[in-house]
Amino acid sequence: MSVNAQAVTALEARHVLQTYKRQPVVFVRGEGTRLFDADGRPYLDFISGIGVVVLGHAHPGLAAVIAEQAKTLVHTSNLYYHPLQGQLAARLAELSGLQRSFFCNSGTEAVEACLKFARRYWYSQGVKDRTGYVALDHGFSGRTMGALSVTANAHYRDPFGPLIPGVTFVSPDDIAGLEAAVTESTAAVIAEPIQGEGGVRPLSPEFAAAIARVTRKTGTLLIADEIQCGLGRTGRPFHYQSLGWTPDLVTVGKAIGSGIPIGAALVAEHVAGQIFAGDHGTTYGGNLLSTRAALYVLEQLAALAPHISETGALFEQQLLDLQRKHPVVTAVRGAGLMRGLELSVDAQPVAAAALEAGLLVNRTAERVVRMLPPLTVSASEIAEAIAILDSALVAVAASTVEVKA
Ligand SMILES: Cc1ncc(COP(=O)(O)O)c(C=O)c1O
């Protein structure tokens, strides 16, 4: 089927709510780490649908599983049992150590569920005024009212106030501030082990340890938001496992379906014991299609762990080489296959030059080039991406000089 790119954008401009600033490209097909636009031009995809398509595009095994499930049974609702939710919850329990799962359809919904479960935990025990949350500067947990309330970016928040009250933001550099903010009125602390949208910022080991200490001391629940950094992205099932955390709640999204929408709130048994029938629910969450896809994705991810460690180290090395070569690169951050290049200038021209040259990366937090390739990415694809970034950085440095002159 041929696609007219201009007709696509014109139709969207008339009928799709204009909440996104899309890049000027229409994708129609994918294969592994490549996407193809309406003219058949290939692009190396180092954003993978914002950290989602972990098995690569059009993965034949995933396609077969989805097709088979679609021909068998797609959806029945949560009014009835089906065989797959329990299997997926058991597998997530093995990976995380948190015994129970609540399934939903997106990362944001997983965050909403965890925020509710944290309050319900205290309410069930008669502590009805323990309702506050502590979240972090640069943190991003989604755009619905609850998730937005624990998301730091004023640009996302300000037009939608009043948000839910009782949220205190703390700088991830400020341990004393954290210790002052987390009290016996705090229901939960929510934090991303590596802040994604906020600029690919790993929490420092000291700050992560302070979160563990202060939550333990006050009995406050800890919600690890693993939606972007979890499920293999950094080489481990969950990144909190490298921080010495024992979270009470964990949010899961993005990678778990490799493109089939599914999210999960993982819940430790002591919290689960305070949640009761009717406390939360969803029509689609955990249906047969999405749980079947997720079971398949988790099976594939287990086999990919050594590959992720190897390619992640290689990727870091080559990004550090770029930093040595280009003064405009001020930092290389991240872990595994979640990487950010911080620049001394706006990252948008670099992302645009990369797109022009056939590489998809994403600008976040203004000065950061974010990269989240499929977890199947090869060493030669990494080398190819680095070569394109190298040229994009040269082009942007040259144009910056021109502007100054
Ligand atoms: C850490 C984190 N939490 C929550 C979300 C929201 O997830 P979703 O966009 O799937 O609703 C995101 C999405 O980027 C995220 O990175």
The ligand as an ORCA input file, in Angstrom:
! r2SCAN-3c Opt
* xyz 0 1
  C       9.595      6.944     34.298
  C       8.271      7.062     33.598
  N       7.136      6.961     34.311
  C       5.936      7.036     33.718
  C       5.820      7.231     32.358
  C       4.463      7.290     31.705
  O       4.274      6.139     30.937
  P       3.235      6.095     29.710
  O       3.644      7.162     28.756
  O       3.365      4.697     29.163
  O       1.888      6.303     30.258
  C       6.965      7.367     31.582
  C       6.865      7.621     30.140
  O       7.750      8.146     29.509
  C       8.234      7.272     32.220
  O       9.362      7.378     31.527
*
